[in-house]
């Protein structure tokens, strides 16, 4: 009796999941005792979502992590839901990848290397704001402060710092930011996040 012929078992080829590095920018936490989010707990929330290489920077809501998820918007919504579930309040989150942050830094229209970190800021938007939002803003009235619009980011030069900036106040008006998630970081923080999200 002939031996039965058995086909060799072949395992399906699975491609390794490519992980990217991301920065999560949380808005409005740990300010004046409101919306307290300890960084150790934020790291635990991110790890609970399955993200790797989790780090936080400062207390103002900057986290870095790696993920195989390729959609920053989905990552942001997932983090918002997890934060609300853990802390009991909503925190708007923007998630951007390292390539985008490097491009933001590289496209800066102001001489970042010659300025103090507190004099230069980047305001990140959840979507690209159209020029109509800035139509009523007379930039010349705020000199020597200046702003330039980039890819979902606004660069703000405020020589006396953000706290004394009249232009920053004008740029935060509802006519400019309505319907968008917006958060601002000084240039020292931007540079550090670029460093932490390098491949």
C-alpha positions as CSV (number, residue, x, y, z in Angstrom):
1,X,0.0,0.0,0.0
2,X,1.5,3.3,-1.1
3,X,2.3,5.9,1.5
4,X,-0.1,8.9,1.4
5,X,1.4,12.0,-0.1
6,X,1.3,14.9,2.3
7,X,1.8,18.5,1.2
8,X,4.4,20.4,3.2
9,X,2.8,22.9,5.5
10,X,3.8,26.5,4.6
11,X,3.2,29.4,6.9
12,X,1.8,32.6,5.5
13,X,4.5,35.3,5.2
14,X,3.7,38.1,7.5
15,X,5.4,41.5,7.1
16,X,6.8,43.0,10.2
17,X,4.7,45.9,11.5
18,X,6.5,49.2,10.8
19,X,6.3,51.4,13.8
20,X,6.6,55.2,13.6
21,X,7.4,57.6,16.3
22,X,4.8,60.2,17.3
23,X,4.4,63.1,19.6
24,X,1.1,63.7,21.5
25,X,0.5,67.3,22.3
26,X,-2.1,67.8,25.1
27,X,-3.8,71.1,25.5
28,X,-4.6,72.9,28.7
29,X,-3.5,70.5,31.4
30,X,-1.7,71.2,34.7
31,X,-2.4,74.9,34.4
32,X,-3.5,76.7,37.6
33,X,-4.4,73.4,39.3
34,X,-6.9,72.5,36.6
35,X,-7.0,69.2,34.7
36,X,-4.2,67.6,36.6
37,X,-2.6,64.9,34.5
38,X,0.5,63.5,36.2
39,X,3.1,62.4,33.6
40,X,3.5,59.0,35.2
41,X,-0.2,58.3,34.7
42,X,-0.1,59.7,31.2
43,X,2.7,57.3,30.3
44,X,0.6,54.4,31.8
45,X,-2.4,55.4,29.7
46,X,-0.3,55.4,26.5
47,X,1.2,52.0,27.4
48,X,-2.3,50.7,28.1
49,X,-3.2,51.6,24.6
50,X,-0.4,49.3,23.4
51,X,2.1,52.0,22.4
52,X,5.8,51.5,22.9
53,X,8.9,53.6,23.7
54,X,6.7,55.9,25.8
55,X,8.3,59.1,27.2
56,X,7.0,62.4,28.5
57,X,8.7,65.8,28.4
58,X,8.0,68.6,30.9
59,X,4.6,68.8,32.7
60,X,2.8,70.7,30.0
61,X,1.5,67.7,28.1
62,X,4.1,66.4,25.7
63,X,4.4,62.6,25.2
64,X,6.4,60.6,22.7
65,X,5.6,57.0,21.7
66,X,5.9,54.5,18.9
67,X,3.0,52.8,17.2
68,X,2.2,50.6,14.1
69,X,-1.0,52.7,13.6
70,X,-0.5,55.0,10.6
71,X,-3.4,57.4,11.2
72,X,-2.4,60.3,13.6
73,X,-6.1,61.3,13.8
74,X,-7.1,57.9,15.0
75,X,-4.3,57.9,17.5
76,X,-5.4,61.3,18.9
77,X,-9.1,60.2,19.2
78,X,-8.0,57.0,21.0
79,X,-5.8,58.9,23.4
80,X,-8.6,61.4,24.1
81,X,-11.0,58.6,24.9
82,X,-8.5,56.9,27.1
83,X,-7.6,60.1,29.0
84,X,-11.3,60.8,29.6
85,X,-11.9,57.3,30.8
86,X,-8.9,57.4,33.2
87,X,-9.1,61.0,34.5
88,X,-12.8,61.8,34.0
89,X,-12.3,64.9,31.8
90,X,-11.7,65.6,28.2
91,X,-8.3,66.8,27.0
92,X,-7.9,67.9,23.3
93,X,-4.9,66.0,21.9
94,X,-3.0,66.5,18.7
95,X,-0.8,63.6,17.5
96,X,1.9,64.3,14.9
97,X,4.7,62.1,13.6
98,X,8.4,62.7,13.7
99,X,8.7,63.4,10.0
100,X,6.1,66.2,10.3
101,X,7.9,67.7,13.3
102,X,11.2,67.7,11.6
103,X,9.6,69.4,8.5
104,X,8.0,72.0,10.8
105,X,11.4,72.8,12.3
106,X,13.1,72.8,8.9
107,X,10.6,75.2,7.5
108,X,10.8,77.8,10.3
109,X,10.8,81.3,8.6
110,X,12.5,82.9,11.6
111,X,16.2,82.5,12.6
112,X,15.6,80.0,15.4
113,X,19.3,79.5,16.2
114,X,19.6,83.2,16.9
115,X,16.6,83.5,19.2
116,X,15.8,82.5,22.7
117,X,13.3,79.6,23.0
118,X,10.8,81.8,24.7
119,X,10.8,84.3,21.8
120,X,9.7,81.8,19.2
121,X,6.6,79.6,19.3
122,X,4.8,77.1,17.1
123,X,1.0,76.8,17.3
124,X,-0.2,73.5,16.0
125,X,-3.6,73.1,14.4
126,X,-5.7,70.0,13.9
127,X,-6.4,71.1,10.3
128,X,-5.0,73.7,8.0
129,X,-6.6,77.1,8.7
130,X,-7.6,79.0,5.6
131,X,-6.4,82.6,5.0
132,X,-9.9,84.0,5.7
133,X,-9.4,83.3,9.4
134,X,-6.6,85.9,9.4
135,X,-8.1,88.4,7.1
136,X,-9.1,90.9,9.8
137,X,-5.8,90.7,11.6
138,X,-3.5,93.7,10.7
139,X,0.0,92.2,11.2
140,X,1.7,95.6,11.0
141,X,-0.2,96.8,14.1
142,X,1.7,94.2,16.2
143,X,5.3,94.8,15.1
144,X,7.9,93.8,16.1
145,X,5.9,90.7,16.8
146,X,5.2,88.6,13.6
147,X,3.6,85.4,12.5
148,X,3.9,83.2,9.5
149,X,1.6,80.3,8.5
150,X,3.0,76.9,7.6
151,X,1.6,73.4,7.2
152,X,-1.0,73.1,10.0
153,X,1.3,75.3,12.1
154,X,1.7,78.9,12.9
155,X,5.1,80.3,13.7
156,X,5.0,83.2,16.2
157,X,7.9,85.5,16.9
158,X,7.2,87.3,20.2
159,X,10.5,89.0,21.4
160,X,9.1,89.7,24.9
161,X,7.7,86.2,25.4
162,X,4.3,84.6,24.9
163,X,2.8,86.0,28.2
164,X,3.2,89.6,27.1
165,X,2.3,89.0,23.4
166,X,-0.6,91.0,22.1
167,X,-0.3,89.2,18.8
168,X,-0.7,85.8,20.6
169,X,-3.9,87.1,22.1
170,X,-5.3,88.2,18.7
171,X,-4.3,84.8,17.2
172,X,-6.2,83.0,19.9
173,X,-9.5,84.7,19.1
174,X,-12.5,82.5,18.1
175,X,-12.5,84.0,14.6
176,X,-9.1,82.3,14.1
177,X,-9.3,79.1,16.1
178,X,-13.1,78.2,16.0
179,X,-13.6,74.5,15.2
180,X,-10.0,73.6,15.5
181,X,-7.9,71.9,18.2
182,X,-5.0,74.2,18.8
183,X,-2.0,74.1,21.1
184,X,1.2,76.1,21.3
185,X,4.8,75.1,22.2
186,X,7.9,77.2,22.6
187,X,10.8,76.5,20.3
188,X,12.9,74.7,22.9
189,X,10.0,72.2,23.3
190,X,9.6,71.9,19.5
191,X,13.4,71.1,19.1
192,X,13.3,68.5,21.9
193,X,10.3,66.8,20.4
194,X,12.0,66.7,17.0
195,X,15.0,65.0,18.8
196,X,12.8,62.5,20.7
197,X,10.8,61.5,17.5
198,X,13.7,60.9,15.2
199,X,13.6,57.4,13.6
